[in-house]
Amino acid sequence: MLRNLYYYKNYYLDFFNTLDNEVKRKFNWTLKLISTIDRVPVKYFRHIEDSTGLYEIRVESGSNIYRVFSFFDKGQLVILINGFQKKSQKTPIKEIEKAEKLKKQYFDEKTNK
């Protein structure tokens, strides 16, 4: 494994459990790709511009597009947070704001342990 994945609280898993089996399979395949190959194609994993180090994991199924936000901790540890179904060209600002809030919460909790 090049990268380890960590689900912060239940945000990712709650989203994952709402998906149909085909989309779940695609997310599992994409997460395996992220954890095992050195250079992940931006089609599946890319940095969000104008963010504080957020990345989005991208999955397409038919005409549906799904995103899960993540960020790095300790180099190769990828923390997965909120997910959503993308319905427009631009990523919704409220989803980015939620991801930024969850990232801050994660590091605040880690610091206060």
N, C-alpha and C positions, 0 to 999 in steps of 0.2 A: 504494500500500500504506500503510495506517495503522499496521500492526504487522508486524514481521519475526518469522519463526519460526526457531528453532534447535533441532536435535536434539542433546541432550547425550549424547555417546558413542553407543552403539547401543541404549540402553534403549527408546526409543520404537520405533525401526525393528525391533528384535527382536520386540516385542509386535505391531506392525503386520503383520509377515510371518506371524504365526500365524492371522490373521483370514481369513474367507472374502471373496470378491470384493465382495459386497454391503456388508459392514461396512467394507471398505477404501474403497469409493466414498463411503460416508457420512462416514467420517473425513476424507477429502480435501475433501469439500464443506464440512464443519464448519470445518476449518482455513482454507479459503479465506474463509469467513464471518468468522472471527476476525481474519484479516489485512486484510480490506477494508472492514468496516463499523464505524462509530463506536460504536454501542451494540449490543453482542452480547446477544441474549436470554439470560437466566439458564438457560433450558432447555438451552443448548449450552455455556455458559461461566460458571462461578460461583466466587466466593471460598469457600474452605473455612474455616468458623468454627473458632476456637481453633487456628489454624495461624499460621506465621510468614510469611504472604503466599503461601500455596499456592492455586492455582486448579485446578478440574477441568474438563476438556473431556468432554462427555457425548454419547454416541451410543446410540441404541436401534435394534434390528433385531428385529422380531417381539417375542417376549417376553424377548429378551436385552438386557442393558444393559452398556455398556462405558464405562470411565473412563480418562482419561490425566491425570496430574498435570502441572502446569506452574507457572511463576513468572515474574515480570518482572525484567529486568535493563536498566539504562539506559533507563528510560521505556517505550519501545514495542517492546522486544525480548522476545519470549515464548520461554522455554526449556522444551522438552518433555522430560519424564523418564518415569517408569514408568507402565505401563498394566496394566489387569486387567479381568476380567469380573466385574461386580457380581452377587452372588447373594443378597444380603439387603438389607433396608431401610437399615441403617446402613453407611457406608463402613468397611471393616475397619481397625482401628487399626494393624495391622502394615503395611498399604499406606501409610497416612499417615506412619508412622514411617520407612519406607523412603524416601518422597518427601522428608521433612525432611532425612534423612541425605544424599541425593543433592544437594539444594539447597546444603547446607553444603559438601559436597565440591566442587561447581562453583565456589562463591565462594572457597574455600580455594585451589584450583588457579589461579584467576584472579589472586588476590593474590600467589601465589608465583611468577608468571611473570617 
